[in-house]
Amino acid sequence: MKTTIAKPGTGLNKAALGKRSRYSRWPLHMMMIPGIILVLIYHYAPMFGLVIAFQNFKPAFGIFRSEWVGWDNFEYMLQLPNMAQVIWNTLYIASMKVITGLMVPIVIAILLNEIRIAAIKRSIQTLIYLPHFLSWIILGGILIDVLSPSKGIVNQLLQWFGIEPIFFLGDARHFPYVLITTDLWKDFGFSTIVYLAALTGINPSLYEAAVIDGASRLRQAWHVSLPGMTPIIVLLATLSLGQILNAGFDQVFNLYSPTVYDTGDILDTFVYRLGLQQAQYSLATAVGLFKSAVSFILISVSYLLAYRIANYRIF
């Protein structure tokens, strides 16, 4: 009996290779199981508790015996006197963080790209990247000392110039700008890395052509660097729409106080006080579900825009 040997490139070989590759990747899929279990436990299992947003939840009765009230909690939420202010604070603080978090790293990346001494460039990158690794608990303690109206170094510098001390963390007028500035200081170094990577992908011949045409460093940055970074800028800008209601719970919680609730209270801290401090579990869940629903819509829109504008897709 004559045995037929499949030639390379035939369907038989492709099928065998496909089957072999599927079996060779099973250890990688097994490594995902612990992560999937953690996501199911801590992200998807708690979603069953969202039912209390439609109940007059009482811990003594539990989920199954608490009174069902339908949309009453959502109607009451919209009637709260400070709800509009909390939503405005969240939108304002989050949008300003998004805008500054996009613009400043672009400028810093272009400036760093102009540094020709590698040791200086790496040192600056390390210094601006370092705060990203510190938690807001640590940074909150540092900022409370630094911004103290009596002993803080910032107010001492202001006094040298004849300016009265400013209570940065206790004045409702200044508090939102403290949040925006400190968040930028913490994370702009991390974002700069993304734009530096985009700059390395620009063809050096474009800069050489610009030099031959007599373009200055500023002109090179404007006509070569920025256009080369445009795809990643558009992508990050569109994806940031999904974070427009995330004003940063960790940061605000560690820095705010009742004196700045008017301008510093956001949806996440509002939910925290309603649920854990005032034990209004159903109302807190309704506010959190409202925020999640709006965030889901914004994330969907942002990914649609990312696909339409920057040709970015997840699947």
C-alpha positions in Angstrom: 0.0 0.0 0.0 1.4 3.3 -1.0 1.6 6.0 1.7 0.9 9.6 0.6 3.0 12.2 2.2 1.5 15.6 2.2 3.6 18.3 0.7 4.4 21.4 2.7 1.7 24.0 2.4 -1.2 21.5 1.8 -4.4 21.5 3.8 -3.3 18.4 5.8 -0.2 20.1 7.1 -2.2 23.3 8.0 -4.7 21.3 9.9 -2.0 19.4 11.8 -0.1 22.6 12.6 -3.3 24.3 13.8 -4.2 21.4 16.1 -0.6 21.3 17.4 -0.5 25.0 18.1 -3.9 24.8 20.0 -2.5 22.1 22.3 0.8 23.9 22.8 -1.0 27.0 24.0 -3.1 25.3 26.8 -0.6 26.1 29.6 -1.0 29.8 28.7 -4.8 29.5 29.0 -4.4 27.7 32.3 -2.3 30.6 33.7 -5.3 32.9 33.0 -7.6 30.9 35.3 -6.6 32.5 38.6 -7.0 36.0 37.1 -10.4 35.1 35.7 -11.6 33.7 39.0 -10.6 36.9 40.8 -12.4 39.0 38.2 -15.5 36.9 38.6 -15.4 37.1 42.4 -14.6 40.8 42.8 -16.1 42.4 39.7 -19.0 40.3 38.5 -20.4 38.6 41.6 -21.0 42.0 43.4 -23.2 43.0 40.4 -25.9 40.8 41.8 -26.2 43.2 44.7 -27.3 46.0 42.4 -30.8 44.8 42.9 -30.9 46.8 46.2 -31.0 50.0 44.1 -34.6 49.0 43.4 -35.4 48.1 47.0 -35.8 49.7 50.4 -32.9 47.6 51.5 -32.7 46.7 55.2 -29.8 44.4 56.3 -32.0 42.6 58.8 -34.3 41.5 55.9 -31.6 40.9 53.3 -32.0 41.1 49.6 -34.8 38.6 49.2 -37.1 40.0 51.9 -36.5 43.8 51.5 -39.4 45.9 50.1 -39.3 46.4 46.3 -39.7 50.1 45.4 -38.8 50.2 41.7 -37.5 53.5 40.5 -38.2 55.4 43.7 -34.5 55.6 44.8 -33.5 57.1 41.4 -36.3 59.7 41.6 -35.2 60.6 45.1 -31.6 60.8 44.0 -32.4 63.3 41.3 -34.3 65.4 43.8 -31.4 65.7 46.3 -30.5 69.4 46.7 -26.7 68.7 46.3 -26.9 66.1 43.5 -26.5 68.6 40.7 -23.5 70.2 42.4 -21.9 66.8 42.9 -22.4 65.9 39.2 -20.9 69.2 38.2 -17.9 68.8 40.5 -17.3 65.4 39.0 -17.5 66.5 35.4 -15.4 69.6 36.0 -12.6 68.0 37.9 -12.5 64.9 35.7 -12.6 66.9 32.4 -9.8 69.2 33.6 -7.7 66.2 34.6 -8.2 64.7 31.1 -7.3 67.9 29.3 -4.2 68.7 31.3 -3.3 65.0 31.3 -3.2 65.1 27.5 -1.6 68.5 26.9 1.3 68.5 29.4 2.8 65.1 28.6 2.8 66.0 24.9 4.9 69.2 25.7 7.2 67.4 28.1 7.8 64.5 25.6 8.7 66.9 22.9 11.1 68.8 25.2 12.7 65.5 26.4 13.1 64.4 22.8 15.2 67.5 22.2 17.7 66.6 24.9 20.8 65.0 23.3 22.7 64.0 26.5 21.3 60.5 27.4 22.2 60.7 31.1 20.4 63.9 31.6 17.4 62.7 29.7 17.1 59.5 31.7 17.5 61.4 35.0 14.7 63.7 34.2 12.5 60.8 33.1 13.1 59.0 36.4 12.3 62.1 38.5 9.0 62.8 36.7 8.0 59.2 36.6 8.7 58.5 40.3 5.5 59.9 41.8 3.4 57.5 39.7 4.6 54.7 42.0 3.4 56.3 45.2 -0.2 55.8 46.5 -2.5 58.6 47.3 -2.3 57.7 51.0 1.4 58.5 51.0 1.0 61.5 48.7 -1.9 62.8 50.7 0.2 62.9 53.9 3.0 64.7 52.0 0.6 67.2 50.4 -1.0 68.0 53.8 2.4 69.0 55.1 3.6 70.8 52.0 0.4 72.8 51.6 -0.1 73.6 55.3 -1.0 77.2 55.8 1.3 77.5 58.9 4.3 75.3 58.2 4.0 74.2 54.6 6.9 75.1 52.3 4.5 76.4 49.6 3.0 79.1 51.9 6.5 79.9 53.3 7.6 80.7 49.8 4.5 82.8 49.2 5.2 84.8 52.4 8.7 85.6 51.1 6.9 87.4 48.2 4.5 89.2 50.5 1.5 86.9 49.8 -0.8 85.9 52.6 -0.9 82.2 53.4 -3.5 80.2 51.5 -5.4 77.3 53.0 -5.2 75.1 49.8 -7.0 72.1 51.3 -9.6 74.0 53.3 -10.7 76.7 50.9 -13.4 75.6 48.5 -12.2 78.0 45.8 -8.7 76.5 45.6 -9.4 72.9 46.3 -10.4 71.8 42.7 -7.3 73.3 41.3 -5.2 71.5 44.0 -6.8 68.2 42.9 -6.1 68.9 39.2 -2.5 70.0 39.8 -1.5 67.2 42.1 -3.1 64.6 39.9 -1.1 66.0 36.9 2.1 66.0 39.0 1.6 62.4 39.9 0.8 60.9 36.5 2.1 63.1 33.7 5.5 61.3 33.8 3.8 58.0 33.1 1.8 59.4 30.2 5.0 61.0 28.8 6.5 57.6 28.1 3.7 56.8 25.6 4.4 60.0 23.6 8.1 59.4 23.7 7.5 56.0 22.2 5.5 57.6 19.5 8.3 60.1 18.8 10.8 57.2 18.4 8.6 55.9 15.5 9.0 59.0 13.4 11.2 58.6 10.4 14.5 60.6 11.1 14.7 61.6 7.5 11.7 63.9 8.1 13.8 65.9 10.6 16.7 65.9 8.2 14.5 67.3 5.4 13.2 69.9 7.8 16.8 71.0 8.7 17.7 71.3 5.0 14.6 73.5 4.5 15.9 75.7 7.3 13.3 74.8 9.9 14.2 75.7 13.5 13.7 73.3 16.4 10.3 74.8 17.2 9.3 74.4 13.5 10.5 70.8 13.5 8.4 70.1 16.6 5.3 71.8 15.1 5.5 70.3 11.6 7.2 66.9 12.2 6.9 65.8 15.8 3.3 66.8 16.4 1.9 65.3 13.2 3.8 62.1 13.9 2.2 61.9 17.4 -1.3 62.7 16.1 -2.6 59.1 15.9 -1.7 58.3 19.5 -3.0 61.7 20.7 -6.3 61.1 19.0 -6.5 57.6 20.3 -5.8 58.6 23.9 -8.1 61.6 23.7 -11.0 59.5 22.5 -10.4 56.7 25.0 -10.3 59.2 27.9 -14.0 60.0 27.3 -14.8 56.9 29.2 -13.1 58.3 32.3 -15.0 61.6 32.4 -17.0 60.6 35.5 -13.9 59.2 37.3 -12.6 62.2 39.1 -10.3 60.1 41.4 -11.8 58.7 44.6 -8.5 57.9 46.2 -7.1 61.3 45.7 -10.2 63.2 46.8 -10.9 61.0 49.8 -7.4 61.5 51.2 -7.4 65.3 50.7 -11.0 66.6 51.1 -12.9 67.7 54.2 -16.4 69.0 54.9 -15.3 72.6 54.3 -14.7 71.8 50.6 -17.7 69.7 49.8 -19.2 72.5 47.7 -16.5 72.2 45.1 -14.6 69.0 45.9 -17.3 66.4 46.5 -17.6 63.9 43.6 -19.9 61.0 42.9 -17.6 58.4 44.4 -17.1 60.2 47.7 -20.9 61.0 47.7 -21.7 57.3 47.4 -19.1 56.5 50.1 -20.8 58.9 52.6 -24.3 57.8 51.7 -23.6 54.1 51.9 -20.9 53.6 54.6 -21.4 56.6 56.8 -25.2 57.2 56.6 -26.2 53.6 55.9 -28.5 54.6 53.1 -27.5 51.5 51.1 -30.3 51.6 48.5 -29.7 55.3 47.7 -26.0 54.8 47.5 -26.4 51.9 45.2 -28.7 53.9 43.0 -26.2 56.7 42.7 -23.4 54.2 41.9 -25.5 52.4 39.3 -26.4 55.8 37.7 -22.7 56.6 37.4 -21.9 53.2 36.0 -24.6 53.4 33.4 -23.4 56.8 32.2 -19.8 55.6 32.2 -20.7 52.6 30.2 -22.3 54.8 27.5 -19.3 57.1 27.5 -16.9 54.2 27.2 -18.9 52.7 24.3 -18.9 56.1 22.5 -15.2 56.5 23.1 -14.3 53.1 21.6 -16.6 53.8 18.6 -14.8 57.2 18.1 -11.4 55.5 18.5 -12.4 53.0 15.8 -13.8 55.6 13.5 -11.0 58.2 13.9 -7.9 56.3 14.9 -8.8 52.8 13.5 -8.4 51.3 17.0 -10.3 48.3 18.0 -10.2 45.9 20.9 -11.6 42.8 19.1 
